[in-house]
Amino acid sequence: MTRQAPNSSALESNTYLENAIRGEDPDKGDRSRVRLLDAAHEQFCKVGIQRTSMEEVARRANLSRITVYRKFATKDSLVEQVVLREFRKYFDQFRADIELAETVDDRIVLGFVSSLRAISNNALISALIEAGPHLHGSIVGDNGRTLAMVQQFVASQLRREQRAGTIADGVDVDLVAEMFVRVAASFLMTPSDTVNLHDDAQMEAIARQFLVPMIKA
């Protein structure tokens, strides 16, 4: 059976993700792209993704319709890149937050709480999570690509700890990252009567009791 080659949109997203995980700004230096992403984000938050057209994004960015399609071949591609940029901002905030911690245990706890806070406070990402798989552009309806993206980022942070000797070599950081992300996603996607997502102290206690033990050999 011949393998189907990945499409250009998937390749672009993978490259963007790789740059974002390294802490680089993939949009830097491309003014038209940044203007379009800013305009799309504003329009999505104002009227929703479904009700936003490429033409409206072009008008808000004060650029031609041709420029929009030159940068983003389809609306799906534009939506995906806007969401990816929001997650890149989250990655940057995550790095800044864990710098405050002195131990790996504290970095796990701070990283978990930082993630919940950043994503739940992001208007666009929260709307996509709440919309569910029936909505165009929904995070939970993208075949797990967004969760996989965050998992890769978390795994990269855990590998840094492993290389520094703060996590034992025998720990499967990819699996641990997967568990961290799925626990966080469950809190974000499904409201709980037991856990208050916006209570940082409670979320810190949960992370210390259930997540920190996962990094112990």
Salt bridges, closest charged atoms under 4 A:
GLU12 OE2 - ARG33 NH1 3.24
GLU24 OE2 - ARG22 NE 3.28
ASP25 OD1 - ARG88 NH2 3.37
ASP27 OD1 - ARG33 NE 2.62
ASP30 OD2 - LYS71 NZ 3.10
ASP38 OD1 - ARG85 NH2 2.81
GLU42 OE1 - ARG60 NH1 3.21
GLU55 OE2 - ARG65 NE 2.45
ASP76 OD1 - HIS136 NE2 3.14
GLU80 OE2 - ARG145 NH1 2.82
GLU86 OE1 - HIS41 NE2 3.60
GLU86 OE2 - LYS89 NZ 3.19
ASP92 OD2 - ARG88 NH1 3.54
ASP92 OD1 - ARG95 NH1 3.28
ASP105 OD1 - LYS216 NZ 2.84
ASP106 OD1 - ARG208 NH2 3.05
GLU161 OE2 - ARG107 NE 2.49
ASP174 OD1 - ARG159 NH2 2.47
GLU178 OE2 - ARG182 NE 2.61
ASP200 OD2 - ARG117 NH2 2.84
